[in-house]
Amino acid sequence: MKTERTIQHLIPAPLVSMGELRVRQPLPSESLPYLDPFVLLHHSHSFLREHEDPRRAGVDPHPHRGFSPVTFVFKGGVRHRDSRGNDRSVYEGGTQWMNAGMGIMHSERPLSDELEIIQMWVNTPMAHKKDQPTYHPLLKEETPSFVSDDGKVTVNVVSGNLLGLKGPIPTFSPVNSATLFLKTGGKIYLPLPASHNAFLYLLDGKLRVGEQTEVKPRYMVVPENDGEGITLEALEDTRVLLMSGEPIGEKIVAQGPFVLNSEIEVMEAYRDYRMGKMGILIED
């Protein structure tokens, strides 16, 4: 008999301000400052204001170093441009996974009046923090998908291995990531590697996790590492982000747009950014 992981944390996602944007942030939080290798989760659901120019909406050019900013697109579309010459658009059901490495500038602009995304920051092991940056766009039709026999559960695997499917996006440490869509009454058991830290984030709907725990929308569920997996049952139509990852086990300093291993490295990152060493991004 497969053993269920018990629930360690149920974390709400309060609204926080990111410049003009308002996003929901369950991680980091007071109850969970870091879930190795997952640094930050932002859930954003935004609409263009009347007469707003989409070319100036979204997120202006800014730097990153030392981790992977990952964007899961749930509604609408995003145009990504960066200082390495990448210029790609990803729409609903797609993902963009950028390894910032030694440093990169990028912008994200909406391609639709309504945009709903989750941005995750995934830590990079120290040995790869100075690698050359890379960018991996993944379209919906390129994403491997599992559908339950009754058609009530769909699991789209972006990275790692889940339910016999391999996600196309490469990662520096083992990270499984998937988007789940459950219709009311849909039920599924998800195996999780014993050593992985894991979480679920509900965008909407309602789930029963395990035998008893009911989870409301805009909550993060963090199970203990004490079982082989978790069972999900949809009490309402529900959209979910699931991620699990092997802990890297290194100290991090997350400050501003950088995730590094020491305060000195963060200071160096700000210096290098000001000197233009992370490249230049000029938008048309």
C-alpha positions in Angstrom: 0.0 0.0 0.0 1.3 3.4 -1.0 2.0 5.7 2.0 0.7 9.3 2.0 2.7 12.3 3.0 1.2 14.2 5.8 0.7 18.0 5.6 3.4 20.1 7.2 2.2 23.6 6.2 -0.9 25.3 4.8 0.2 28.8 3.8 -2.0 31.6 2.5 -0.9 33.8 -0.3 -1.5 37.4 0.7 -1.3 40.2 -1.8 2.0 42.1 -1.9 3.1 45.1 -4.0 5.8 44.7 -6.7 6.0 48.2 -8.0 2.7 48.8 -9.8 1.9 45.1 -9.8 0.0 43.3 -7.0 0.9 39.6 -6.7 0.1 36.8 -4.3 3.1 35.5 -2.4 3.0 32.4 -0.1 6.8 31.9 -0.4 8.8 33.2 1.2 6.7 33.8 4.3 7.1 34.0 8.0 6.2 30.3 8.4 8.4 29.2 5.5 11.3 31.5 4.6 12.8 28.9 2.1 11.8 25.5 0.7 15.1 24.3 -0.8 15.4 24.6 -3.8 12.3 26.8 -4.2 13.0 30.5 -3.3 9.9 32.5 -4.3 6.4 32.0 -5.7 4.4 34.9 -7.2 0.9 34.4 -8.5 -0.2 37.3 -10.7 -3.6 37.9 -12.3 -3.6 41.2 -14.1 -5.6 43.2 -16.7 -4.5 46.0 -19.0 -5.9 49.3 -17.9 -7.9 51.3 -20.5 -5.6 52.9 -23.0 -2.5 51.2 -21.5 0.2 50.4 -24.0 1.0 46.6 -23.7 4.5 47.4 -24.9 5.1 49.3 -21.6 3.0 47.1 -19.3 4.3 44.1 -17.4 7.9 44.0 -16.2 10.6 46.4 -17.5 14.1 45.2 -18.2 15.8 44.1 -15.0 18.7 41.8 -14.1 19.0 38.4 -12.5 21.9 36.2 -11.4 22.3 32.8 -9.7 18.9 31.1 -10.1 16.2 30.2 -12.6 13.2 32.5 -12.9 10.4 30.3 -14.3 7.0 31.6 -15.7 4.0 29.3 -16.0 1.3 30.9 -18.2 -2.2 30.0 -17.2 -4.1 32.8 -19.1 -3.1 35.1 -21.9 0.4 35.4 -23.2 3.9 36.8 -22.4 6.6 38.2 -24.6 10.1 37.5 -23.2 13.2 39.5 -24.4 16.6 39.3 -22.9 20.2 40.6 -23.3 21.3 37.4 -24.9 19.1 38.1 -28.0 16.2 35.8 -27.1 12.8 37.1 -28.2 10.0 34.6 -27.7 6.2 34.6 -26.9 4.6 32.0 -24.7 0.8 31.6 -24.4 -1.6 29.8 -22.2 -0.4 26.3 -21.2 3.2 27.2 -22.0 6.3 27.8 -19.7 9.4 29.8 -20.0 12.4 28.7 -17.9 15.5 31.0 -17.8 18.7 30.0 -16.1 20.1 33.4 -15.2 23.6 32.0 -14.5 26.3 34.7 -14.3 23.8 37.4 -15.1 21.2 38.5 -17.7 18.7 41.3 -18.3 15.2 40.5 -19.4 11.7 41.9 -19.7 8.2 40.3 -19.7 5.4 42.0 -21.5 1.7 40.9 -21.7 0.3 39.9 -25.1 -3.3 39.9 -24.0 -5.8 42.1 -22.0 -5.9 39.4 -19.3 -2.7 37.7 -18.0 -2.5 35.1 -15.3 0.9 33.6 -14.5 2.9 32.0 -11.7 6.6 33.0 -11.5 8.8 30.7 -9.5 12.4 31.3 -8.5 14.3 28.0 -8.4 17.8 28.0 -6.9 20.8 27.0 -8.9 23.6 25.0 -7.2 26.7 27.0 -6.4 28.7 25.1 -9.1 26.5 26.5 -11.8 25.7 30.0 -10.6 28.4 31.5 -12.9 27.4 29.5 -16.0 26.4 31.2 -19.2 22.6 32.1 -19.1 20.2 29.9 -21.1 16.5 30.3 -22.0 14.0 27.5 -22.6 10.5 28.4 -23.9 8.0 25.5 -23.9 4.7 25.7 -25.7 1.5 24.0 -24.6 1.6 21.6 -27.5 5.2 20.6 -26.7 4.4 19.7 -23.1 3.8 16.0 -22.3 0.4 15.4 -20.8 -1.3 12.7 -18.7 -5.1 12.4 -18.8 -7.0 10.2 -16.4 -9.3 7.4 -17.7 -12.4 9.4 -16.7 -11.0 12.6 -18.3 -11.3 14.5 -15.0 -7.6 15.0 -14.3 -5.0 16.4 -16.7 -1.3 16.7 -15.6 1.2 18.6 -17.8 4.8 17.8 -17.1 7.2 20.6 -17.6 10.4 19.3 -16.0 11.6 16.1 -14.3 9.7 12.9 -14.2 6.1 12.3 -13.1 3.5 9.6 -13.9 5.9 8.1 -16.5 6.3 11.3 -18.4 9.6 13.3 -18.8 9.4 17.1 -18.9 11.4 18.6 -21.7 13.1 21.4 -19.8 16.5 20.6 -18.4 17.4 21.6 -14.8 20.7 21.8 -12.8 19.3 19.8 -9.9 16.4 17.3 -9.9 13.2 19.4 -10.1 9.8 18.0 -11.1 7.2 20.6 -12.2 3.7 20.1 -13.5 0.4 22.0 -13.9 -2.7 20.1 -13.0 -6.3 20.7 -14.0 -8.9 18.7 -12.0 -12.6 18.7 -12.7 -15.0 18.2 -9.7 -14.7 14.6 -8.5 -11.4 14.0 -10.2 -8.9 12.0 -8.1 -5.2 11.1 -8.6 -2.3 9.8 -6.6 1.0 11.6 -7.3 4.2 9.7 -6.4 6.9 12.0 -5.0 10.6 11.1 -4.6 11.3 10.4 -0.9 14.2 13.0 -0.8 12.3 15.8 -2.5 10.8 18.8 -0.9 7.4 19.4 -2.5 4.5 21.8 -2.6 1.1 22.4 -4.3 -0.3 25.8 -5.0 -4.0 26.2 -5.7 -4.9 29.0 -8.2 -8.6 28.4 -7.6 -11.2 25.7 -6.7 -10.9 23.4 -3.8 -9.0 20.2 -3.1 -8.9 17.4 -0.6 -5.3 16.4 0.0 -4.8 13.0 1.5 -7.8 11.7 3.5 -8.8 14.8 5.4 -7.2 18.1 4.5 -9.4 20.5 2.5 -7.5 23.2 0.8 -9.0 26.5 -0.4 -7.8 28.5 -3.4 -4.6 30.7 -3.2 -3.0 28.5 -0.6 0.3 26.6 -0.7 0.3 23.1 0.6 3.7 21.8 1.8 3.8 18.1 2.7 6.2 16.4 5.1 8.9 14.2 3.6 7.3 11.1 5.2 5.6 9.2 2.5 5.7 8.0 -1.1 3.3 10.6 -2.5 0.0 12.4 -2.1 -3.6 11.9 -3.2 -5.6 14.8 -4.6 -9.4 14.9 -5.0 -11.1 17.9 -6.6 -14.1 19.2 -4.5 -14.5 21.9 -7.2 -12.9 22.5 -10.6 -9.3 23.3 -9.6 -6.0 24.5 -11.2 -2.8 23.5 -9.4 0.9 24.0 -9.7 2.9 21.0 -8.3 6.7 21.1 -7.8 9.1 18.9 -6.1 12.9 19.1 -5.9 16.0 17.6 -4.4 17.3 20.0 -1.7 20.6 21.6 -2.8 21.7 22.1 0.8 23.7 25.3 0.4 23.2 28.6 2.2 21.5 31.3 0.1 21.3 35.0 0.2 18.3 36.2 -1.8 18.4 40.0 -2.2 16.6 42.0 -4.8 16.9 40.2 -8.2 19.8 37.9 -7.1 20.0 34.6 -5.4 23.6 33.9 -4.3 25.6 32.3 -1.5 27.0 35.3 0.4 26.5 39.0 1.0 29.7 39.7 -0.8 28.4 37.9 -4.0 25.3 40.0 -3.8 27.3 43.2 -3.6 29.4 42.0 -6.6 26.2 41.3 -8.5 24.9 44.9 -8.0 28.3 46.2 -9.1 28.5 44.1 -12.2 24.9 45.1 -13.1 25.7 48.8 -12.8 28.9 48.3 -14.9 26.8 46.6 -17.7 28.4 43.2 -17.3 25.0 41.5 -17.4 24.3 42.9 -20.8 22.0 45.5 -22.1 18.4 45.1 -23.2 16.9 47.9 -25.4 13.3 47.3 -26.3 11.8 48.8 -29.5 
